[in-house]
Structures are given as structure tokens and as C-alpha cells.
């Protein structure tokens, strides 16, 4: 197989993955997706050591306790880091889109995107205040995204 065929094949795989990139809830993540569909960002907290964590899992990553609870987070965050992707899949609008690491007010970090703001380094300022919003991907899946929060206190 020559290089151009490999590149073409890799492009087709990437395009297919991007079209089908709708998350499938598992027993460990169902509470999270139920929350996003209800307009809530749900996190988990250890009942033993009080560690708040994300992504969802059936045990505490700090102490390994299986005594964990689900709670609705504030939805507030700050921009910790980001990169701007300038190349989108062929079936998507060709506009820059941020890939951001946000620091949730409750402690964990989450990878998301920043919306409702120009996708430039001048606009995406580290430590900027953010709030969660939700983008519908399917009938039952809503993806958490973040937008600037001018009312953050």
C-alpha cells in the first residue's frame, strides 16, 4: 500500500468517526448523560474522602472507595488551556473551533469547547470565567460546552 492510499484511507476513517462521534452511555456514565439532557452538569463525589472527580467511574480515584454520590455541579469554570483547530471534517463548517481544558469550580478539569466567542487567542484568554451550556447531538445526548460568563462572581 502506498503512502497516498494510506493517507486517503486514514482521512476516510477520521471522517467516518467524526460523523458517528455521538457518545453511548454506559452504566458508569448514564447519570452524567441524564444530567446533560436535563440541563445539569453532574459530577461525582466520594462519600468517604469528599474528592470530587470527573470523568465518571464507579470508585473514587483518590481512595478507591466505591461509596460515591452524584450531584449537580455549579456549571461554572475557568479556561485552563486550549488549542484552536482550524481543520474540520469535510461535512462540518470550515471555521476554527477551540478544544479547551476547563477547570470546573468544584475542582476537576474537563475537555470541552468554548462557544459564543471569537475563536482566536486574543478572545480566548486563560483564566476567563465560563459557564456550561449544552449542545444537542441526538434525541437523548446533549454535550456540555462552555461559554463566557459575564456574571461570574
Protein Blocks (a to p, Z undefined) as FASTA:
>chain_A
ZZklmmmmmmmmmmmmmmmmcccddfklmmmmmmmmnopacddddfklopacddddfbdf
klopabdcddddehiacdfbdcddfbdcfkbccddddddddddfklpacddddehiacdf
klmcghiacddddddfbfklccddddddfkbZZ
